[in-house]
Amino acid sequence: MTIERSKMYIIRKVIESYLREYVDYLVATERLNDKDDEIISSDEMRNRLAL
């Protein structure tokens, strides 16, 4: 069964998805540029999470 969606619904969902991704990008960029934020390797993260 196919559900028909309006163009406005699809556009709204695409914009919502874009904005979520953009916010994630901004947070990541801000943290990357923060000299006081500790950067650890993936191995260290696994150790800290006891994986």
N, C-alpha and C positions, 0 to 999 in steps of 0.2 A: 504494500500500500504506500503510495506516495502522498506526502503532505505538501500542499501548496502553501508557499509563504509569499507575502507581499514584498515588493521591492524595498519598501521602507523598513520592514523587519530585517531583511538580509543586510541592508546598509547599516542599520543600527548595530547588529551583531558584529559586523566587520569592524566598525569604529570602536566598539567596546573591547574587542580583542586587541586591536592596535594599541589602544590606550593602556591596557594592562601590560602589554609587552614593552611599551615605551617607558612606563613607570619603572619596570624592572631594569631596563637599560639605564635610566637615570640613577637609580640606587647603586647599581654596579659601577657605573662611572664615578659616582661620588666616592664610593668606598675605595676604588682603585687609586683615586687621586688623594686620599686621606693618608698623609705620611705617618699618622699615629696608629693606623689600622694594621694589625699584624697580618702578614701574608704567610700562609703555611702551605706546604706541599700536599698533594692528595694522599701520600703515604702517611704524613703526620695527621691528617684529618681522620683517616681510617683508624690510626692508633688511638686518637682521642675518643673516637666513637666506639672503640673496642670491636672493630670489625675484622 
